[in-house]
Amino acid sequence: MKKILKTRKSDAANYLRSEEAAQTYLEDIFSSKDPALIAHGLAVVVRAGFAGAVSR
């Protein structure tokens, strides 16, 4: 009998606890120069409640 592994959905927005963390996250995302990753990173930061970090 195979054992079924239970997993939970993970959201990076749950780990951004400060505006400084959001800014650092965005800096790393923008350094990739990947448009899809940048769009996703912006959505994560806004979902985390740091829209101000996006506007800067």
N, C-alpha and C positions, 0 to 999 in steps of 0.2 A: 504494500500500500504506500502510495506517495504521500509525503507530508506537504500540506498546503501552507505556503508562507503568506502571512497576512501583512499587508503594507498599508501605510497611510499616505495621503497626498501631502506633498511638501510644497510650501510657498516661500520663496525667498523674502517676500515682504514681511514675513513673521520674524525675520532675523535683523531687520533694519530698525534699530531702537533709538537712533538719534539722527538729527539732520547731518551731523558730521559723517556718520556711517553711510548715509544715503549719498552724500557728495563723493565719498571715497569709492563707493560702489559704482557711481556714474562715471568717475574718472577711469576706472578699470574697464568698464563697458565701452566707453568712447575710444579707448586706446586700441580696441580690437578692429575698429573701422569696418565692422560688419553691420550693414543697415538693419538686418533682421534682429540681431542681438541688441542693437541700440534701441530699437522700437520696443522690444521686450523689456529691456532694462528700465526704460522710461515708464512703462506701464507698472512695473514692480514698485518703483519708487512712489508713484502716485497712489497706488493701492495701499502702500504702507503709511500714507498720510503725509508725505513730505513733498507736496507739489511745489513748495517754495524752493526746494533744492533743484527742481527741474528748471525753474524760471531763471536761475542764476547761472 
